[in-house]
Amino acid sequence: MKILLSWSTGKDSAWTLHVLNQQHPGAVAALLTTVNAAVDRVAMHGVRRELLEAQAASVGIPLWTVPLPHPCGNDIYQERMREAIGKAVHAGFTHVAFGDLFLEDVRVYREKGLAGTGLEPLFPLWGAPTAALAEQMIASGLRARLTCIDTRVLPASWVGREFDRSLLRELPRGLDPCGENGEFHTCVYAGPMFRYALVVETGDIVAREVFVWRDLICPAIQPASSV
């Protein structure tokens, strides 16, 4: 197997890497991330490119970025993704892995997008109970901060918080502990999939419509400490 991993900078894609490293050691050969070319940040999560690149350096896997214009229509998105898939096929990849948990429509969309390409989709976390999964992540030493909040379901003051047991206890009733419905997005800076932890500092807060983002700055690209 040669696996291309869809990498959002968040906890679910990071945990997918951890699971794949256990199931198929050495099979993940590249990380694939879409980047908003207008601001040079990871789409939706709002993570700076330098922090994304620092993550890739810590996990020791090459990073492939797909630049997207802003705004980006679905036709352009699909065109750029077809180019990335073609590159992967040419490079000998056999599978594309995703960190999706339970959203059937998202899974079907991904499966249709890969149909006939020669690449098989993998969903290593699919169907895992998300409360138990969140606890397992935290217990393992995974560390992440909330970079984006949907203020329709969570207070704006939560942006920038640690993804930890305190946050899980305070999560409003009915919200998914892993934020799978888009309640929040995260950026991982330490965990068992990393060779070393990253230093991150919180920066400015930006609000647009119903979403709030917290900037994360990575002042030390070199290893901060062992994990």
C-alpha beads as a LAMMPS data file, in Angstrom:
LAMMPS data file: protein, C-alpha beads

227 atoms
226 bonds

1 atom types
1 bond types

-500.0 500.0 xlo xhi
-500.0 500.0 ylo yhi
-500.0 500.0 zlo zhi

Masses

1 110.0

Atoms # bond

1 1 1 0.000 0.000 0.000
2 1 1 1.039 3.571 -0.686
3 1 1 -1.328 5.990 1.027
4 1 1 -2.035 9.668 0.425
5 1 1 -3.573 11.147 3.581
6 1 1 -6.027 14.034 3.459
7 1 1 -4.506 16.370 6.074
8 1 1 -6.492 19.284 7.517
9 1 1 -4.022 20.094 10.359
10 1 1 -6.732 18.953 12.781
11 1 1 -7.071 16.159 15.295
12 1 1 -9.065 13.734 13.124
13 1 1 -6.555 13.673 10.276
14 1 1 -3.712 13.466 12.801
15 1 1 -5.375 10.539 14.569
16 1 1 -5.975 8.879 11.198
17 1 1 -2.222 9.052 10.641
18 1 1 -1.630 7.499 14.049
19 1 1 -4.017 4.618 13.281
20 1 1 -2.525 4.034 9.836
21 1 1 0.988 4.064 11.284
22 1 1 -0.099 1.204 13.531
23 1 1 -2.021 -0.746 10.883
24 1 1 0.290 -0.165 7.913
25 1 1 3.681 1.112 9.144
26 1 1 5.374 3.347 6.604
27 1 1 2.491 3.226 4.111
28 1 1 1.499 6.909 4.422
29 1 1 3.804 8.544 1.878
30 1 1 2.336 12.054 1.548
31 1 1 -0.055 14.509 3.193
32 1 1 -2.555 16.342 0.983
33 1 1 -3.860 19.749 2.119
34 1 1 -5.979 22.383 0.390
35 1 1 -4.718 25.927 0.923
36 1 1 -6.579 29.196 0.436
37 1 1 -4.132 30.850 -1.961
38 1 1 -5.438 34.348 -1.217
39 1 1 -4.254 34.234 2.412
40 1 1 -1.856 31.239 2.281
41 1 1 -3.734 29.375 4.993
42 1 1 -5.343 25.976 5.289
43 1 1 -8.901 26.117 4.009
44 1 1 -11.550 26.467 6.776
45 1 1 -9.122 25.762 9.624
46 1 1 -7.302 29.042 8.956
47 1 1 -3.898 27.597 9.897
48 1 1 -0.823 29.369 8.552
49 1 1 1.248 27.554 5.927
50 1 1 4.357 27.670 8.123
51 1 1 2.525 25.814 10.898
52 1 1 1.221 23.284 8.372
53 1 1 4.762 22.769 7.118
54 1 1 6.030 22.422 10.687
55 1 1 3.486 19.640 11.269
56 1 1 4.649 17.809 8.153
57 1 1 8.266 18.107 9.279
58 1 1 7.417 16.690 12.699
59 1 1 5.540 13.677 11.331
60 1 1 8.294 13.199 8.761
61 1 1 6.029 12.898 5.710
62 1 1 6.163 14.989 2.490
63 1 1 3.462 17.633 2.147
64 1 1 1.439 18.193 -1.031
65 1 1 -0.600 21.396 -1.111
66 1 1 -3.480 22.169 -3.447
67 1 1 -3.873 25.944 -3.913
68 1 1 -7.460 27.141 -4.154
69 1 1 -8.665 30.637 -5.118
70 1 1 -10.997 32.538 -2.825
71 1 1 -13.869 32.291 -3.362
72 1 1 -13.610 28.828 -4.868
73 1 1 -16.448 27.287 -6.852
74 1 1 -16.992 23.531 -6.852
75 1 1 -15.873 23.237 -10.496
76 1 1 -12.470 24.744 -9.691
77 1 1 -12.160 22.634 -6.541
78 1 1 -12.877 19.438 -8.466
79 1 1 -10.439 20.409 -11.215
80 1 1 -7.614 20.989 -8.707
81 1 1 -8.388 17.755 -6.895
82 1 1 -8.375 15.803 -10.180
83 1 1 -4.911 17.179 -10.811
84 1 1 -3.764 16.043 -7.359
85 1 1 -5.285 12.595 -7.873
86 1 1 -3.573 12.282 -11.241
87 1 1 -0.266 13.185 -9.629
88 1 1 -0.834 10.546 -6.951
89 1 1 -1.664 7.828 -9.486
90 1 1 1.447 8.712 -11.486
91 1 1 3.528 8.496 -8.283
92 1 1 2.249 4.989 -7.538
93 1 1 -0.194 5.702 -4.731
94 1 1 -2.868 3.066 -4.209
95 1 1 -5.144 4.622 -1.569
96 1 1 -6.373 7.975 -0.237
97 1 1 -7.231 8.096 3.480
98 1 1 -9.698 10.434 5.171
99 1 1 -10.451 11.214 8.816
100 1 1 -14.232 11.270 8.406
101 1 1 -16.234 9.843 11.292
102 1 1 -19.916 9.440 10.412
103 1 1 -21.241 11.904 7.819
104 1 1 -22.586 9.638 5.078
105 1 1 -22.941 12.367 2.449
106 1 1 -19.292 13.369 2.832
107 1 1 -18.149 9.768 2.502
108 1 1 -20.265 9.211 -0.618
109 1 1 -18.861 12.423 -2.157
110 1 1 -15.304 11.230 -1.591
111 1 1 -16.018 7.734 -2.898
112 1 1 -17.611 9.122 -6.067
113 1 1 -14.668 11.466 -6.573
114 1 1 -12.211 8.563 -6.489
115 1 1 -14.307 6.105 -8.507
116 1 1 -12.424 4.962 -11.590
117 1 1 -9.195 6.765 -10.668
118 1 1 -7.304 3.681 -9.513
119 1 1 -7.126 5.024 -5.961
120 1 1 -9.162 3.378 -3.219
121 1 1 -10.629 5.445 -0.352
122 1 1 -9.843 4.529 3.249
123 1 1 -11.830 5.669 6.309
124 1 1 -9.895 4.279 9.309
125 1 1 -11.967 6.138 11.938
126 1 1 -15.373 5.500 10.401
127 1 1 -18.087 4.619 12.894
128 1 1 -15.933 5.083 15.999
129 1 1 -17.997 6.408 18.955
130 1 1 -16.872 10.013 19.030
131 1 1 -17.000 10.519 22.815
132 1 1 -14.687 7.554 23.323
133 1 1 -12.542 8.640 20.383
134 1 1 -12.071 12.156 21.792
135 1 1 -11.058 10.702 25.170
136 1 1 -8.640 8.296 23.490
137 1 1 -6.986 11.145 21.600
138 1 1 -6.477 13.213 24.731
139 1 1 -5.261 10.240 26.790
140 1 1 -2.663 9.454 24.119
141 1 1 -1.028 12.858 24.511
142 1 1 -2.575 14.477 21.452
143 1 1 -2.637 18.243 21.937
144 1 1 -4.650 20.641 19.807
145 1 1 -6.222 24.076 19.896
146 1 1 -9.547 25.178 18.483
147 1 1 -8.822 27.410 15.495
148 1 1 -12.358 27.946 14.199
149 1 1 -15.730 28.129 15.949
150 1 1 -19.263 28.151 14.575
151 1 1 -20.857 30.746 16.844
152 1 1 -24.332 29.403 16.111
153 1 1 -23.557 26.495 18.438
154 1 1 -20.572 27.575 20.565
155 1 1 -19.504 30.811 22.271
156 1 1 -16.943 32.818 20.322
157 1 1 -14.791 32.846 23.477
158 1 1 -14.017 29.161 22.896
159 1 1 -11.807 29.880 19.902
160 1 1 -8.163 29.217 20.779
161 1 1 -9.021 26.841 23.643
162 1 1 -7.234 23.561 24.201
163 1 1 -9.007 20.430 23.046
164 1 1 -8.952 18.733 26.439
165 1 1 -11.158 17.045 29.014
166 1 1 -12.276 20.378 30.430
167 1 1 -13.578 21.388 27.008
168 1 1 -15.374 18.061 26.578
169 1 1 -17.080 18.450 29.968
170 1 1 -18.300 21.936 29.071
171 1 1 -19.459 21.074 25.560
172 1 1 -23.168 21.938 25.213
173 1 1 -25.498 18.965 25.179
174 1 1 -26.110 17.534 21.731
175 1 1 -22.859 18.716 20.133
176 1 1 -20.410 16.173 18.807
177 1 1 -17.286 15.750 20.999
178 1 1 -15.127 15.648 17.873
179 1 1 -16.893 18.559 16.158
180 1 1 -17.783 16.334 13.197
181 1 1 -20.812 18.477 12.325
182 1 1 -18.617 21.555 11.924
183 1 1 -19.036 22.882 15.456
184 1 1 -15.297 23.572 15.639
185 1 1 -12.009 22.880 13.871
186 1 1 -8.619 22.234 15.460
187 1 1 -4.895 22.362 14.864
188 1 1 -2.691 19.653 16.407
189 1 1 0.726 20.549 17.789
190 1 1 1.715 17.376 19.684
191 1 1 0.801 13.720 19.847
192 1 1 1.961 10.162 19.197
193 1 1 2.047 10.775 15.445
194 1 1 4.587 13.598 15.922
195 1 1 8.301 13.037 16.417
196 1 1 8.429 16.221 18.514
197 1 1 5.971 18.793 19.826
198 1 1 5.557 22.177 18.166
199 1 1 5.523 25.501 19.962
200 1 1 2.347 27.443 19.202
201 1 1 1.175 30.824 20.434
202 1 1 -2.283 32.337 20.017
203 1 1 -2.617 35.453 17.897
204 1 1 -5.404 37.647 16.583
205 1 1 -9.092 36.764 16.462
206 1 1 -11.007 37.259 13.208
207 1 1 -14.804 37.052 12.891
208 1 1 -16.650 36.664 9.583
209 1 1 -20.391 36.037 9.526
210 1 1 -21.057 33.137 11.924
211 1 1 -17.454 31.904 12.160
212 1 1 -14.622 33.026 14.410
213 1 1 -10.962 32.104 13.852
214 1 1 -7.994 32.326 16.222
215 1 1 -4.596 32.736 14.619
216 1 1 -1.903 30.311 15.749
217 1 1 1.735 31.317 15.424
218 1 1 4.615 28.854 15.362
219 1 1 7.652 30.895 16.463
220 1 1 9.967 27.865 16.737
221 1 1 10.065 25.647 13.682
222 1 1 12.816 23.526 15.198
223 1 1 11.867 20.745 17.675
224 1 1 10.599 22.099 20.964
225 1 1 10.708 18.882 22.968
226 1 1 10.300 15.154 22.658
227 1 1 6.833 13.612 22.636

Bonds

1 1 1 2
2 1 2 3
3 1 3 4
4 1 4 5
5 1 5 6
6 1 6 7
7 1 7 8
8 1 8 9
9 1 9 10
10 1 10 11
11 1 11 12
12 1 12 13
13 1 13 14
14 1 14 15
15 1 15 16
16 1 16 17
17 1 17 18
18 1 18 19
19 1 19 20
20 1 20 21
21 1 21 22
22 1 22 23
23 1 23 24
24 1 24 25
25 1 25 26
26 1 26 27
27 1 27 28
28 1 28 29
29 1 29 30
30 1 30 31
31 1 31 32
32 1 32 33
33 1 33 34
34 1 34 35
35 1 35 36
36 1 36 37
37 1 37 38
38 1 38 39
39 1 39 40
40 1 40 41
41 1 41 42
42 1 42 43
43 1 43 44
44 1 44 45
45 1 45 46
46 1 46 47
47 1 47 48
48 1 48 49
49 1 49 50
50 1 50 51
51 1 51 52
52 1 52 53
53 1 53 54
54 1 54 55
55 1 55 56
56 1 56 57
57 1 57 58
58 1 58 59
59 1 59 60
60 1 60 61
61 1 61 62
62 1 62 63
63 1 63 64
64 1 64 65
65 1 65 66
66 1 66 67
67 1 67 68
68 1 68 69
69 1 69 70
70 1 70 71
71 1 71 72
72 1 72 73
73 1 73 74
74 1 74 75
75 1 75 76
76 1 76 77
77 1 77 78
78 1 78 79
79 1 79 80
80 1 80 81
81 1 81 82
82 1 82 83
83 1 83 84
84 1 84 85
85 1 85 86
86 1 86 87
87 1 87 88
88 1 88 89
89 1 89 90
90 1 90 91
91 1 91 92
92 1 92 93
93 1 93 94
94 1 94 95
95 1 95 96
96 1 96 97
97 1 97 98
98 1 98 99
99 1 99 100
100 1 100 101
101 1 101 102
102 1 102 103
103 1 103 104
104 1 104 105
105 1 105 106
106 1 106 107
107 1 107 108
108 1 108 109
109 1 109 110
110 1 110 111
111 1 111 112
112 1 112 113
113 1 113 114
114 1 114 115
115 1 115 116
116 1 116 117
117 1 117 118
118 1 118 119
119 1 119 120
120 1 120 121
121 1 121 122
122 1 122 123
123 1 123 124
124 1 124 125
125 1 125 126
126 1 126 127
127 1 127 128
128 1 128 129
129 1 129 130
130 1 130 131
131 1 131 132
132 1 132 133
133 1 133 134
134 1 134 135
135 1 135 136
136 1 136 137
137 1 137 138
138 1 138 139
139 1 139 140
140 1 140 141
141 1 141 142
142 1 142 143
143 1 143 144
144 1 144 145
145 1 145 146
146 1 146 147
147 1 147 148
148 1 148 149
149 1 149 150
150 1 150 151
151 1 151 152
152 1 152 153
153 1 153 154
154 1 154 155
155 1 155 156
156 1 156 157
157 1 157 158
158 1 158 159
159 1 159 160
160 1 160 161
161 1 161 162
162 1 162 163
163 1 163 164
164 1 164 165
165 1 165 166
166 1 166 167
167 1 167 168
168 1 168 169
169 1 169 170
170 1 170 171
171 1 171 172
172 1 172 173
173 1 173 174
174 1 174 175
175 1 175 176
176 1 176 177
177 1 177 178
178 1 178 179
179 1 179 180
180 1 180 181
181 1 181 182
182 1 182 183
183 1 183 184
184 1 184 185
185 1 185 186
186 1 186 187
187 1 187 188
188 1 188 189
189 1 189 190
190 1 190 191
191 1 191 192
192 1 192 193
193 1 193 194
194 1 194 195
195 1 195 196
196 1 196 197
197 1 197 198
198 1 198 199
199 1 199 200
200 1 200 201
201 1 201 202
202 1 202 203
203 1 203 204
204 1 204 205
205 1 205 206
206 1 206 207
207 1 207 208
208 1 208 209
209 1 209 210
210 1 210 211
211 1 211 212
212 1 212 213
213 1 213 214
214 1 214 215
215 1 215 216
216 1 216 217
217 1 217 218
218 1 218 219
219 1 219 220
220 1 220 221
221 1 221 222
222 1 222 223
223 1 223 224
224 1 224 225
225 1 225 226
226 1 226 227
